[in-house]
Amino acid sequence: MSIRAIRGATTISQNTRDEIFNATIELVEQIIEKNSIKQEDTTDIIFTVTPDITAAFPAAAVRKMGITDIPLLDMAAPDIDNALKMCIRAMVHINSELTNAQLKHIYLRGAKVLRPDIAEKRKISVAIDGPAGAGKSSVAKRVAKDMGYVYIDTGAMYRAVAVWAIKNGIDINDTKTIVDSLDKIKIDISYGDNVQKMILNGEDVTERIRENDASMGASAVAVIPEVRKFLVDMQREMAKKGGVVMDGRDIGTTVLPDAELKIYLTASVDERARRRYKEYIEKGIECNYDELKEDVIKRDHNDMTRDVSPLRQADDAVLVDTTDIDFDKSVDLIKQLIKDTEDRS
Ligand code: DC
């Protein structure tokens, strides 16, 4: 084990005890959490405050956190011309097996400007819409995994409602019974290794929702306004904290109209039919290209012409046409769009 030093800094907007305490606690909590520090491995914490901070000692905030057996020290930062104002800096010493390169130094709030190279970027909400077969879910899943975002497949939720109706012997076109039953449908999404598992009333239906009757059923229940409201409310709740890549048909237009990045992912009808054909052939499923193409055209028509939340490109969405670009290029392109948007946020 070696002694290592972890740096951090944050700012406050007013010189009050509450602000100093809140900012210090947030900073120390993040240093501890992001570096998985055990209290017994911490040797000491040194704080500095800029001369404009006088209302409280940051160390007192740490004592308030219940950390009483670690030496703490507050010091005045030098009064440097044009330096960042209202800034609390911390240096946490720990005994650790980690190398210097593995340590995570934490720069929050206005102090991000001190180390833009390492400050964690704020995660945004990303809405990806587009027609069936454009590759939304595979691209979105990979992008989310690579960038530490949560992937939410909203089509899977419409599929789950359809599977519930099928399992309960309810005709998929019996709108009234489906609407009256919504309070009996409990959809949970669990994530393991970033893989979305769909749990319907306690049962894992991740595979079941991909069957053909579920696809057809999803498309039928997706036109029912009450079903849409039921699922849209759930989707908004899931996206509340940000850091999500959500795909569907109405994410940028209806579910997350304030998403920081909206993408309309599409490809030509021929290319989408070709991809589906290749996928089926690789899985050993018999199929006919012309029929698959008809299917794509029919689903586009259904999605784009329905009365409620039809599929359309949001005015502020970026169009990504993948007809002539492969999967890896599509992923790279979207990751770059996210990074650029994060930098601006
Ligand atoms: O993307 P998917 O094939 O899993 O979607 C299943 C159905 O749900 C499809 O017919 C479109 C519909 N859907 C929708 O209307 N709105 C969404 N946000 C997602 C899917």
Residues whose N, C-alpha, C, O or C-beta is under 5 A from the ligand:
A	BS01	DC	T154 G155 A156 Y158 S215 A218 S219 A222 D247 G248 R249 D250
